[in-house]
Amino acid sequence: MMRTTIEVFGARVRQARILRRMTGKTVLAEMGWKGARQTRLEQADVTVLDVDTATRLAEVLRFPLEFFATAPVSRVDVGNLLFRAPKATSAMEREYLAQFAVSVGDLLEDLNSRWQLPPVKLPDLTRLTDPVAAARTTRERLSLDPDAPIGYLTYEVERAGVAVVLRARRTKSSGELEWGPGDGVREKHLGYATRVGEYGDRPLIVLRAVDSWERIRWTVAHELGHLVLHADGVREDEQEEQASRFASELLAPAAVIAAEVPKVASLHNLMPLKQRWGISLGALLRHLFESELIDAHRYAMLRRQLYTRINPETGHTWGRTEPGWDEREPEQPRLLAKWVERCYNATSPAMLAPRRLIWPQDLLEDILAGQRSAPSTSVTTPPKSTSSTPTNASTGAPPSGAAGWEHGSRSSAENSIPVSANGGKVLDFDRFRSKRQA
């Protein structure tokens, strides 16, 4: 018998509307409704609609009908977003970020039900923990060498069970235009973190795509700091400072790099430190000052130079585009794409279409847009290691054959699928030596 009614979850209606960046009034007008019907629908746990009305609602919001009839799993509200949003961030934008995280969380739950995701290995600390000690503990939990640079940080984070999403510059699901160089009104943050899943136990980092590899790495480390230190929320600027100190210490432990800091530090002679440890000059300068490796006078002088010296290749100050900002490929996540391949044998959102998932294809494209594609190298045996996963010395990428979180439970051959990243370039210091007075 053909069904004539369908139960619709209010949270799903609200989620779809926000992800499409539509107002309640717009939906009311499109549906031909009056009064507060849209509001009542969103606030209700479940509402029974006739199939024709539900189908029309699905068409207006451009989501599959099954989406509205499926109970949400993840519950993320604005207060669960672990970042201190800039004052210019609107309430609607915060809602969008929360609902985007819900979508990712529910997709992760679906994938985990089919093939178990890597277990979470983050330490459970509090805001009272010293950020330096927290960074050291995190390196231990992630099985990273305490005295060595972290090659491909995003890989190591995902190996510890943290899902990472890199949002594309052009979002298809919300109809947004590509972010231009002057854009910044809507999103002034580079990323945020939260926890998703039925029990809120799956850490998630969502990044905004940028061209600078230093900013991507540092933002991953910063959001990891929030996950480790601020599980109860981020409400004060001081917590942002804690996450920043954690990020710099995680990337470049002060006690280790102390021996590498020149006696008279300059922007030029700190460049090898930047490249070796994978941290921007701006973050490095502040880290050296807070760790008492340079004094306040030199710190102020070098920061002034950083934001007045012009990079002749970009026309911007070094503070905006440092030398070497484009010398490596920005890190990209891989976990979500890998699990989609494993669970659905699909390497693109288009290949998921026959599976009739509850999410629209354009939203899946937004979620998977920044994921690294499958490596094309042949299956190899992972090299033995006694500490962290070894990396390619020149690119910082996981080497071919590094299994890490790509472990599985089905076949030993698949467990050895190599993980690799787009190759980067080694910084040519001579290129900047001749221009350092520019």
Secondary structure, 3 states (H helix, E strand, C coil): CCCCEEEEEHHHHHHHHHHCCCCHHHHHHHHCCCCCHHHHHHHCCEEEEEHHHHHHHHHHHCCCHHHHCCCCCCCCCHHHCECCCCCCCCHHHHHHHHHHHHHHHHHHHHHHHHCCCCCCCCCCCCCCCCHHHHHHHHHHHCCCCCCCCCCCHHHHHHHCCCEEEEECCCCCCCCCCCCCCCCCCCCCCCEEEEEECCCCCEEEEEEECCCCHHHHHHHHHHHHHHHHHCCCCCCCHHHHHHHHHHHHHHHCCHHHHHHHCCCCCCCCCCHHHHHHHCCCHHHHHHHHHHCCCCCHHHHHHHHHHHCCCEECCCCEECCCCCCCCCCCCCCCCCHHHHHHHHHHCCCCHHHHHHHCCCCCHHHHHHHHCCCCCCCCCCCCCCCCCCCCCCCCCCCCCCCCCCCHHHCCCCCHHHHCCCCCCCCCCCCCHHHHHCCCCC
